[in-house]
Amino acid sequence: MSEQEKNSPKAEPVRKATLAEHGPSLPIGILDQSGQYRREVALRPWKFKQEKALGALLGDEFNLVQYVEAAVGEMCTRLGPHSFEAMKPEERTVVLSQMWMADVFFVYLLIRVRSLGNLISLKLACPHCGARFDHTADLDTVEIQSVERVEDAQWEYDVRRPFEIRGKTAEKLLIGPPRWSSLAQIPGDIRNFGDLKEGIALGSIREIEGHGQMVLVAGELDEMEKEDIELLPREIDKRSVGPDMSVEGVCKSCRKDYTVAIEWGNRDFFAPSSR
């Protein structure tokens, strides 16, 4: 290695940009047949045809996973190497199940901005004092974290309280981005924190040190203890790629800094801003 190469700054494996800066490009991407990551996203305008198709899913039995899949399927004309216009609905569902969760959430966010604009009205509560207030967020400023290849988003987790998986002791885990199927396959309620934590953890664990790669299924983390149950999802969230759907500010009541998640998982995410 030359002296110039040694002294030149290395590119950060995880890149950060606002949605406006990042543009319509998947944060991770889809591998094509040649082994190259394809990241292009093309959307159609949201017209009454799409309104009627998606509106049918907003009943009392609203299912977030089904709605996201339907919205992406209806609104996308191209995702990476795939022409959605030429595919049947069941074929699009297969493609989505194999995509990274970060990419699917990114497309969902992009659909919202392209169809309704970048402003969204929120009703927030201060996590410190509980004061409730209205806030208008600019979705164009949402931070998008992206990588050149998925391996750049992998990291190791030291298990605080080692536990058994298939008769093997798990002490160190290789963690990476989960696929969309991790949410779709959650056996319980996605709005149940326990089911959600398990689904994200199962989808994020790539391998157990000393035991190689494992594809885990529901119930195989049942022996994990509370400290890791709380810490692992928190670390996964902290190191995740894709959109950072949170709002930061200073509470006018208690004067403390707050960070509050944007509620993208309900019907109001596609309601127009009052401003």
Buried (B, 14 or more C-beta within 10 A) or exposed (E): EEEEEEEEEEEEBBBEBEBBEBEBBBBBBBBEEEEEBBBBBEBBEBEEEBEEEBEEBEEEEEEBBEBBBBBBBBBBEBBBBBEBEEBEEEEBBEBBBEBBBBBBBBBBBBBBBBBBBBBBBBEBEBEEEEEEEEEEBBBBEBBBBBBBEBEBBBBEBEBBBBBEBEEEEBBEBBBBBBBBBBBBBBEEEBEEEEBBBBBBBBBBBBBBBEBEEBEBEBEBBEEBEEEBBEBBBEBBEEBBBBBBBBBEBEBEEEEEEBEBEBEBBEEEBBEEBEE
